[in-house]
Amino acid sequence: EAIFVNYDFANRAARYAEGTNPIPWGAWRSVDHTQQGFFIETFMDELAHAAGQDPFAFRRAHLTGAPRHKAALELAAEMAGWGTPAPEGRARGIAMREAFGTIVAQVAEVSIGADGRVRVHRAWSAVDPGEVVNPATFTAQIQGGAIYGLTAALYGEISIDKGRVVQQNFPDYEMVRMADAPVHEVRFIESGARTGGAGEPGTAPIAPAVGNAIFALTGQRIRELPFKNFDLTTGQRVASL
């Protein structure tokens, strides 16, 4: 997934290195699309900033060969009112990822509290899965996937102390709960392409969308997750991974 990029770039390369972490791990919801989506879509914002361009316009200009992705990106921007001022104290970030045959473009609207932590107030998802059989179920899957991804982006972390996992259950594993969940609007584009997945694609774009909104709001680029380990008013690490 590291080179699974639909933007118009002529040259791409991916490398990997084997680690020495003795802790066993496995796949999770959306598998590698969360990690690679975060890296790629955060870097796209960095490129846009370096080019002095709007993040949406920069992406759109590099999708000449990907009409489905371009349409999803445009719809997400339209839904969120991209280009209009966000409410005072808030900013919006945008990201997009194709996973399991479904394209999801997401916009997140965030604020930073006095405690330096992020709050996601609203989210918009434009989804092209080719065909939608049950819109209500598909909407729930996209929203649930985004909540899962948002939990990982904001809080998700397993700590090891003396060879044992510290977090034993939900009371000591912080999550996005109903009181903190964003209002999330979902719209579909039925492009007629081969039908894609529903349960995992909504997870991948939310972390970079939030991270890009944090940058738009604070000027601080956070390149590591979870965001809880940083004071987002300053960008300084407040906890060690």
C-alpha positions as semicolon CSV with decimal commas, in nm:
position;residue;x (nm);y (nm);z (nm)
1;E;0,000;0,000;0,000
2;A;0,297;0,236;0,032
3;I;0,301;0,299;-0,344
4;F;-0,077;0,271;-0,384
5;V;-0,119;0,636;-0,477
6;N;-0,367;0,772;-0,730
7;Y;-0,213;1,117;-0,762
8;D;-0,023;1,210;-1,078
9;F;0,338;1,154;-0,978
10;A;0,575;1,002;-1,229
11;N;0,822;0,853;-0,984
12;R;0,758;0,654;-0,670
13;A;0,958;0,414;-0,458
14;A;0,901;0,221;-0,136
15;R;1,147;0,058;0,100
16;Y;1,110;-0,134;0,421
17;A;1,331;-0,243;0,705
18;E;1,277;-0,531;0,942
19;G;1,239;-0,431;1,304
20;T;1,354;-0,598;1,622
21;N;1,040;-0,544;1,831
22;P;0,978;-0,873;2,017
23;I;0,610;-0,796;2,079
24;P;0,378;-0,990;1,846
25;W;0,128;-0,788;1,646
26;G;-0,130;-0,843;1,375
27;A;-0,355;-0,672;1,125
28;W;-0,637;-0,440;1,229
29;R;-0,928;-0,263;1,064
30;S;-0,825;-0,141;0,716
31;V;-0,490;-0,324;0,760
32;D;-0,205;-0,113;0,611
33;H;-0,432;0,153;0,465
34;T;-0,439;0,340;0,796
35;Q;-0,062;0,374;0,821
36;Q;0,004;0,442;0,455
37;G;-0,301;0,668;0,429
38;F;-0,172;0,876;0,718
39;F;0,178;0,905;0,573
40;I;0,070;0,980;0,217
41;E;-0,218;1,217;0,289
42;T;-0,026;1,409;0,554
43;F;0,264;1,445;0,312
44;M;0,027;1,565;0,039
45;D;-0,065;1,851;0,270
46;E;0,301;1,924;0,330
47;L;0,357;1,935;-0,045
48;A;0,060;2,169;-0,087
49;H;0,197;2,396;0,184
50;A;0,543;2,397;0,025
51;A;0,382;2,485;-0,310
52;G;0,176;2,762;-0,152
53;Q;-0,149;2,597;-0,262
54;D;-0,478;2,505;-0,099
55;P;-0,471;2,136;0,010
56;F;-0,793;2,054;-0,177
57;A;-0,689;2,238;-0,494
58;F;-0,343;2,079;-0,486
59;R;-0,490;1,729;-0,465
60;R;-0,747;1,802;-0,731
61;A;-0,478;1,925;-0,971
62;H;-0,296;1,592;-0,934
63;L;-0,595;1,369;-1,010
64;T;-0,623;1,418;-1,384
65;G;-0,584;1,046;-1,439
66;A;-0,822;0,938;-1,161
67;P;-1,173;1,070;-1,234
68;R;-1,345;0,866;-0,960
69;H;-1,106;0,995;-0,696
70;K;-1,142;1,349;-0,825
71;A;-1,521;1,328;-0,806
72;A;-1,511;1,194;-0,449
73;L;-1,267;1,466;-0,342
74;E;-1,483;1,736;-0,498
75;L;-1,798;1,604;-0,333
76;A;-1,635;1,591;0,011
77;A;-1,515;1,949;-0,029
78;E;-1,861;2,059;-0,139
79;M;-2,028;1,884;0,155
80;A;-1,795;2,050;0,404
81;G;-1,815;2,395;0,251
82;W;-1,445;2,390;0,176
83;G;-1,320;2,738;0,102
84;T;-1,569;2,903;0,337
85;P;-1,457;3,009;0,685
86;A;-1,486;2,745;0,957
87;P;-1,654;2,844;1,283
88;E;-1,434;3,052;1,509
89;G;-1,163;2,847;1,677
90;R;-1,193;2,560;1,430
91;A;-1,021;2,445;1,111
92;R;-1,081;2,179;0,849
93;G;-0,852;1,915;0,707
94;I;-0,901;1,693;0,404
95;A;-0,772;1,347;0,310
96;M;-0,857;1,063;0,073
97;R;-0,781;0,695;0,047
98;E;-0,894;0,405;-0,168
99;A;-0,917;0,082;0,030
100;F;-1,065;-0,251;-0,075
101;G;-1,208;-0,104;-0,393
102;T;-1,388;0,185;-0,222
103;I;-1,275;0,546;-0,244
104;V;-1,338;0,765;0,061
105;A;-1,263;1,136;0,075
106;Q;-1,308;1,286;0,421
107;V;-1,306;1,632;0,574
108;A;-1,272;1,679;0,951
109;E;-1,347;1,998;1,143
110;V;-1,151;2,029;1,466
111;S;-1,074;2,260;1,754
112;I;-0,805;2,251;2,021
113;G;-0,913;2,274;2,385
114;A;-0,743;2,467;2,662
115;D;-0,584;2,137;2,765
116;G;-0,407;2,115;2,429
117;R;-0,612;1,820;2,308
118;V;-0,811;1,795;1,987
119;R;-1,188;1,773;1,952
120;V;-1,342;1,665;1,622
121;H;-1,678;1,836;1,584
122;R;-1,785;1,736;1,234
123;A;-1,685;1,497;0,959
124;W;-1,795;1,459;0,600
125;S;-1,735;1,152;0,384
126;A;-1,782;1,121;0,009
127;V;-1,776;0,753;-0,080
128;D;-1,750;0,578;-0,417
129;P;-1,791;0,202;-0,368
130;G;-1,907;0,144;-0,724
131;E;-2,253;0,035;-0,618
132;V;-2,450;0,062;-0,293
133;V;-2,690;-0,219;-0,205
134;N;-2,804;-0,102;0,140
135;P;-2,735;0,270;0,195
136;A;-2,824;0,269;0,567
137;T;-2,591;-0,020;0,648
138;F;-2,315;0,122;0,430
139;T;-2,347;0,462;0,601
140;A;-2,318;0,296;0,942
141;Q;-2,006;0,111;0,830
142;I;-1,838;0,431;0,708
143;Q;-1,928;0,615;1,029
144;G;-1,819;0,324;1,248
145;G;-1,493;0,289;1,057
146;A;-1,420;0,657;1,106
147;I;-1,486;0,630;1,481
148;Y;-1,247;0,336;1,496
149;G;-0,984;0,533;1,305
150;L;-1,044;0,843;1,516
151;T;-0,992;0,644;1,836
152;A;-0,660;0,523;1,699
153;A;-0,558;0,872;1,587
154;L;-0,644;1,047;1,912
155;Y;-0,575;0,785;2,177
156;G;-0,484;0,442;2,042
157;E;-0,176;0,313;2,214
158;I;-0,066;-0,004;2,390
159;S;0,198;0,038;2,660
160;I;0,429;-0,236;2,785
161;D;0,561;-0,234;3,141
162;K;0,793;-0,511;3,262
163;G;0,689;-0,732;2,974
164;R;0,314;-0,695;3,027
165;V;0,048;-0,493;2,851
166;V;-0,068;-0,207;3,074
167;Q;-0,412;-0,159;2,917
168;Q;-0,629;-0,450;3,026
169;N;-0,978;-0,343;2,914
170;F;-1,186;-0,043;2,808
171;P;-1,162;0,146;3,140
172;D;-0,790;0,200;3,084
173;Y;-0,795;0,214;2,702
174;E;-0,930;0,556;2,605
175;M;-1,176;0,562;2,315
176;V;-1,401;0,802;2,128
177;R;-1,739;0,762;2,292
178;M;-2,078;0,900;2,199
179;A;-2,028;1,232;2,379
180;D;-1,711;1,299;2,177
181;A;-1,814;1,152;1,842
182;P;-1,841;1,403;1,557
183;V;-2,155;1,469;1,357
184;H;-2,074;1,271;1,044
185;E;-2,246;1,315;0,708
186;V;-2,199;1,046;0,441
187;R;-2,288;1,065;0,073
188;F;-2,237;0,806;-0,198
189;I;-2,131;0,818;-0,561
190;E;-2,254;0,513;-0,751
191;S;-2,002;0,516;-1,034
192;G;-2,085;0,172;-1,169
193;A;-1,737;0,040;-1,094
194;R;-1,688;-0,300;-0,938
195;T;-1,845;-0,301;-0,591
196;G;-1,595;-0,231;-0,313
197;G;-1,588;-0,295;0,059
198;A;-1,779;-0,114;0,332
199;G;-1,637;-0,206;0,672
200;E;-1,281;-0,083;0,643
201;P;-1,246;0,208;0,394
202;G;-1,392;0,466;0,633
203;T;-1,110;0,407;0,880
204;A;-0,816;0,511;0,666
205;P;-0,861;0,885;0,587
206;I;-0,974;1,018;0,925
207;A;-0,632;1,039;1,095
208;P;-0,468;1,244;0,819
209;A;-0,780;1,461;0,784
210;V;-0,758;1,545;1,155
211;G;-0,382;1,590;1,141
212;N;-0,414;1,825;0,846
213;A;-0,681;2,023;1,029
214;I;-0,449;2,051;1,330
215;F;-0,183;2,199;1,103
216;A;-0,432;2,443;0,951
217;L;-0,539;2,551;1,299
218;T;-0,206;2,563;1,483
219;G;0,072;2,555;1,223
220;Q;0,208;2,246;1,399
221;R;0,272;1,936;1,189
222;I;0,236;1,622;1,399
223;R;0,385;1,321;1,220
224;E;0,323;1,056;1,486
225;L;0,017;0,897;1,638
226;P;-0,163;0,911;1,872
227;F;-0,219;1,285;1,896
228;K;-0,274;1,259;2,272
229;N;0,103;1,240;2,316
230;F;0,140;1,600;2,202
231;D;0,031;1,936;2,338
232;L;-0,144;2,054;2,023
233;T;-0,120;2,419;2,123
234;T;0,257;2,394;2,097
235;G;0,331;2,071;1,912
236;Q;0,552;1,956;2,199
237;R;0,553;1,593;2,305
238;V;0,390;1,547;2,645
239;A;0,424;1,168;2,662
240;S;0,666;0,910;2,537
241;L;0,562;0,633;2,301
